[in-house]
């Protein structure tokens, strides 16, 4: 199964939370992006978000 990466906005929509909430989760280590290109958008694995 191929990994499906989604941007932060789509990740927030899948989880039903605000972008601020995702930011807080990242700071506390509860949710970390699967890929973060230098200076770029954060990407999350959709399968992990919905698990």
C-alpha positions in Angstrom: 0.0 0.0 0.0 1.4 3.4 -1.0 1.8 6.1 1.6 -0.6 9.0 1.0 0.8 12.2 2.3 -1.5 15.2 3.0 -0.7 18.8 3.7 -1.4 20.3 7.1 -4.8 21.8 6.0 -6.1 18.5 4.8 -4.8 16.8 7.9 -6.7 19.2 10.1 -9.9 18.6 8.0 -9.5 14.8 8.3 -9.1 15.0 12.1 -11.8 17.6 12.4 -9.6 20.1 14.3 -8.2 23.6 13.7 -4.7 24.4 12.4 -3.9 25.8 15.8 -4.7 22.5 17.5 -2.4 20.7 15.0 0.3 23.2 15.8 -0.1 22.6 19.6 0.0 18.8 19.0 3.3 19.2 17.1 4.8 21.3 19.8 3.9 18.7 22.5 5.0 15.8 20.3 1.6 14.2 20.2 1.5 14.4 16.4 4.6 14.9 14.2 4.7 15.3 10.4 6.1 12.4 8.3 7.9 14.8 6.1 8.9 18.4 6.5 11.0 19.8 3.6 13.4 22.5 4.7 11.3 25.7 4.8 8.3 24.0 3.3 4.9 22.6 4.1 4.5 19.8 6.6 3.1 16.5 5.3 1.3 13.8 7.3 0.6 10.2 6.5 -3.2 10.0 6.0 -3.3 6.3 7.2 -1.7 7.3 10.5 -4.1 10.2 11.0 -7.2 8.0 10.6 -5.8 5.0 12.6 
